[in-house]
Amino acid sequence: MRHQNMTFSIPEDLKTILKSYVRKRGLSQFISNAIFKALKEQEIKQEQDLDAAYEASNQDTDRLEILKVWNALDDTSDLIDDSEDWSWLKNFSKNQEKLRDD
């Protein structure tokens, strides 16, 4: 894995604590591991929040009613007559573009 040098500031008391627990040669690895762990925990929390929101939306009766109505619209699609030829509109658009270019 490639490594990238970064410069950042930390509070002085945190620096003192770090120095007392971590040798200088292991400091980068320690900080990398700590950041990775914190990011992983944040990712897990976000996934849990998303799962909770999904579950809550599945319990929302208003939303479920709207979905029923919406799905009923799909069931009426066979009632719509889509046999009308709309190709003239495509040709009309092409002609409009041609006129603009001239």
RAHU-V777382 format. One record per run of one state. SS is the DSSP state (helix for helix, strand for strand, loop for the rest). FROM is the first residue (numbers start at 0). LEN is the number of residues. Records with the same first field share a line. If there is no record, write none. Layout:
SS=FROM-LEN + FROM-LEN
This chain:
loop=0-11 + 21-2 + 59-1 + 75-1 + 79-7 + 101-1
helix=11-10 + 23-36 + 60-15 + 76-3 + 86-15
